[in-house]
């Protein structure tokens, strides 16, 4: 028997493969299991490993990754019928798009079980997100699931990771507000990391962190606002500690400055890496870029890169 798993959604493909392999292993304790990467192994080696005689004559399960590798595929096309009729179980896997006119795909549709894993989007992606939460014993309302899908797109690997974190971070049904709060918190943590990188004169590191946000869908204006907010916090903490006689261990400092204790403690640590005048100068430059953006004289993304470059 042959099973062919293919498509652009590598997450669901990998999950299906794992389910099949686990099921076979549970059914056949003495299963002879073979894994082949067709981009590295020869077809001849694969073929001989399947049909070589065994003392116990066990049925074999062979998993072939990159099954449509050119040289491997050409020989596979010639033996599809023979392999499909054998007593052994062969799972062929191919990540990425496969043309409907592909010769091997046409042959497999006639003699194998074929399953395509297309990239999910829109309502299908929202439904998948809802089902993932249900499998974890949690619920998410539809607007929240849609918002999560819009933010991360069809990258199910990242979505699965975020779903795990959300499921363990909030009680009850996950709402859109919960999703936004979780991403805002993560964004704040990364802005702290960006400021840390700048304090250590690691501009490439700071730019990399910022562009990770942009690549994930955060608008440069939002990121500029986040940087500006943390600069305000730094100036406020630095002024309080240096000019108003506040102490680093003052338990009421966070409350007096209107800051969350967590944000205050992180900002205190960062403030030691800057002097007050340099912080004010950076903030002044950022405000100049803000005016230039609003007047249409500069692109927000370019401004973000320039302000980091000038710090």
C-alpha positions in Angstrom: 0.0 0.0 0.0 1.1 3.5 -0.8 0.0 6.7 1.0 1.0 10.0 -0.6 1.0 13.1 1.7 1.8 16.5 0.0 1.1 20.2 0.1 2.2 23.6 1.3 1.0 23.1 4.9 4.0 21.3 6.4 2.5 21.3 9.9 -0.7 19.3 9.2 1.3 17.0 6.8 3.9 16.3 9.6 1.0 15.7 12.1 -0.7 13.3 9.8 2.5 11.4 9.1 3.1 11.1 12.9 -0.4 9.8 13.4 0.0 7.1 10.8 3.4 6.0 12.0 2.2 5.9 15.7 -0.8 3.8 14.7 1.3 1.3 12.8 3.7 1.0 15.6 0.9 0.2 18.1 -0.6 -2.4 15.8 2.7 -4.1 14.9 5.2 -4.3 17.7 7.8 -5.9 15.6 7.4 -3.4 12.7 10.4 -3.0 10.5 10.5 0.8 10.1 12.5 2.6 7.4 13.0 6.3 6.8 14.5 7.6 3.6 15.3 11.1 2.3 14.9 10.9 -1.5 17.1 13.9 -2.0 20.0 12.0 -0.4 19.4 8.3 -0.9 19.3 6.5 -4.2 16.1 4.8 -5.4 18.0 1.5 -5.7 18.9 1.6 -1.9 15.3 2.4 -1.0 14.0 -0.4 -3.2 16.4 -3.0 -1.9 15.7 -2.0 1.7 12.0 -2.7 1.0 12.3 -6.0 -0.8 15.4 -7.5 0.8 14.5 -10.8 2.5 14.1 -10.9 6.2 14.4 -13.9 8.6 11.1 -13.0 10.2 9.4 -11.8 6.9 7.8 -8.8 8.7 5.8 -6.2 6.9 7.7 -3.0 6.6 6.7 0.6 6.9 8.8 3.0 4.8 8.6 6.8 5.0 10.1 8.6 2.0 10.7 12.4 2.4 11.2 14.6 -0.6 9.6 11.9 -2.7 9.4 14.1 -5.8 13.2 14.6 -6.0 13.9 14.4 -9.7 16.1 11.3 -10.0 14.2 9.4 -7.4 10.8 10.4 -8.8 11.6 9.1 -12.3 12.3 5.6 -11.1 9.4 5.7 -8.6 7.0 6.4 -11.5 8.1 3.2 -13.2 7.5 1.1 -10.1 4.4 2.7 -8.5 2.1 -0.2 -9.5 4.5 -2.8 -8.2 5.0 -0.9 -4.9 1.3 -0.4 -4.4 0.6 -4.1 -4.8 3.3 -5.2 -2.3 2.5 -6.2 1.3 4.6 -3.4 2.6 3.4 0.1 3.6 5.0 3.1 1.9 4.3 6.7 2.8 5.6 9.2 0.3 5.9 12.8 1.6 6.4 16.0 -0.4 6.2 19.5 1.1 5.3 22.3 -1.2 3.1 22.8 -4.2 2.6 19.8 -6.6 1.1 20.6 -10.0 -2.1 18.8 -10.7 -0.6 17.7 -14.1 2.3 16.0 -12.4 2.8 12.5 -13.8 3.6 10.8 -10.5 0.6 12.5 -8.8 -1.7 11.2 -11.6 -0.3 7.6 -11.2 -0.6 7.7 -7.4 -4.2 8.9 -7.6 -5.0 5.6 -9.4 -3.2 3.3 -7.0 -2.6 5.0 -3.7 -4.2 6.9 -0.9 -3.5 10.6 -1.7 -4.0 13.5 0.7 -3.2 17.1 0.0 -2.6 19.7 2.7 -3.3 23.1 1.3 -2.4 26.3 3.2 -5.3 27.3 5.4 -6.8 30.8 5.3 -10.0 32.7 6.1 -12.8 30.7 7.6 -10.9 27.4 7.3 -8.0 28.8 9.3 -10.4 30.2 11.9 -12.1 26.8 12.2 -8.7 25.0 12.6 -7.7 27.4 15.4 -11.0 26.8 17.2 -10.5 23.0 16.9 -6.9 23.2 18.3 -8.2 25.0 21.4 -10.9 22.4 21.9 -8.3 19.6 21.7 -6.5 21.4 24.6 -9.8 21.5 26.6 -10.2 25.2 26.0 -12.5 27.4 24.0 -11.8 30.6 21.9 -14.6 32.8 20.5 -14.7 33.2 16.8 -13.6 36.9 16.6 -10.5 36.0 18.7 -9.7 33.0 16.5 -10.1 35.2 13.4 -7.8 37.8 15.0 -5.2 35.2 15.8 -5.3 33.9 12.3 -5.0 37.4 10.7 -2.0 38.2 12.9 0.0 35.0 12.2 -1.5 33.9 8.8 -1.2 30.3 7.7 2.0 29.5 9.6 0.5 26.7 11.7 3.8 25.9 13.4 3.8 29.4 15.0 0.1 29.3 15.5 0.3 26.0 17.4 2.9 27.5 19.7 0.8 30.6 20.4 -2.3 28.5 20.9 -0.4 26.5 23.6 0.7 29.7 25.3 -2.8 31.3 25.2 -4.5 28.1 26.4 -2.3 28.1 29.5 -2.3 31.8 30.2 -6.0 32.6 30.4 -9.0 31.2 32.2 -12.3 30.5 30.5 -13.1 31.3 26.9 -10.2 33.1 25.1 -11.5 36.5 23.9 -10.1 38.9 21.3 -9.0 41.1 24.2 -7.0 38.2 25.6 -5.3 37.7 22.2 -4.5 41.4 21.9 -3.2 41.5 25.4 -0.9 38.5 24.9 0.7 40.0 21.8 1.0 43.4 23.4 2.8 41.8 26.3 5.2 39.9 23.9 5.8 43.1 22.0 6.7 44.9 25.2 9.2 42.2 26.1 10.8 42.5 22.6 10.9 46.3 22.9 12.8 45.8 26.2 15.2 43.5 24.3 15.6 46.1 21.5 16.4 48.9 24.0 18.9 46.5 25.7 20.6 45.9 22.3 20.8 49.6 21.7 22.2 50.3 25.1 25.0 47.7 24.3 25.6 49.4 20.9 24.3 46.3 19.2 22.5 48.1 16.3 22.3 45.0 14.1 20.6 43.1 16.9 18.1 45.9 17.5 17.3 46.1 13.8 16.8 42.4 13.7 14.4 42.4 16.6 12.4 45.3 15.1 12.1 43.6 11.7 10.9 40.4 13.3 8.0 42.5 14.5 7.4 44.0 11.0 7.6 40.6 9.4 5.0 39.3 11.8 2.6 42.1 10.8 3.2 44.9 13.3 3.1 48.3 11.7 6.2 50.5 12.0 4.1 53.3 13.5 3.0 51.0 16.3 6.6 50.0 16.9 7.7 53.6 17.0 5.0 54.3 19.6 6.3 51.4 21.7 9.9 52.6 21.5 8.7 56.1 22.4 6.7 54.9 25.3 9.7 53.0 26.7 12.0 56.0 26.2 9.4 58.0 28.3 9.6 55.4 31.0 13.4 55.5 31.0 13.5 59.3 31.2 10.9 59.2 34.0 12.7 56.6 36.0 16.1 58.2 35.4 14.8 61.6 36.5 13.2 60.2 39.6 16.3 58.3 40.6 18.8 61.0 39.9 17.1 64.4 40.2 14.3 63.7 42.7 16.3 61.7 45.2 14.5 58.4 44.6 16.2 55.2 45.5 16.5 52.0 43.4 14.9 50.0 46.2 12.0 52.5 46.8 8.9 50.2 47.0 6.5 53.1 46.2 8.5 54.3 43.1 6.5 52.3 40.6 3.2 53.6 41.9 4.4 57.2 42.0 5.5 57.0 38.4 2.2 55.3 37.4 4.1 52.2 36.1 3.4 48.4 36.5 6.0 46.9 39.0 7.3 44.6 36.3 7.8 47.4 33.8 9.4 49.5 36.5 11.9 46.8 37.5 12.9 46.2 33.9 13.2 49.9 33.2 15.3 50.5 36.3 17.8 47.9 35.1 17.9 49.5 31.6 18.2 53.1 33.0 21.6 52.2 34.4 22.9 51.8 30.9 22.0 55.3 29.8 22.6 58.8 31.0 19.7 61.2 31.2 20.9 63.7 28.6 21.4 60.9 26.0 17.9 59.6 26.6 16.4 63.1 26.1 18.4 63.5 22.9 17.2 60.1 21.6 13.6 61.0 22.4 14.0 64.4 20.7 15.2 62.7 17.5 12.3 60.3 17.6 9.8 63.2 17.9 11.4 64.8 14.9 10.9 61.7 12.9 7.3 61.5 14.1 6.7 64.9 12.7 8.3 64.0 9.4 6.2 60.8 9.1 2.9 62.7 9.8 3.8 65.3 7.2 4.5 62.6 4.7 8.2 63.4 4.3 9.4 60.0 5.3 8.2 56.4 5.4 7.6 55.0 8.9 9.7 51.9 8.2 12.6 54.0 7.0 12.3 56.3 10.0 12.4 53.3 12.4 15.6 52.1 10.8 17.2 55.6 10.9 16.3 56.3 14.5 17.9 53.0 15.5 20.9 53.8 13.4 21.4 57.2 15.1 21.1 55.9 18.7 
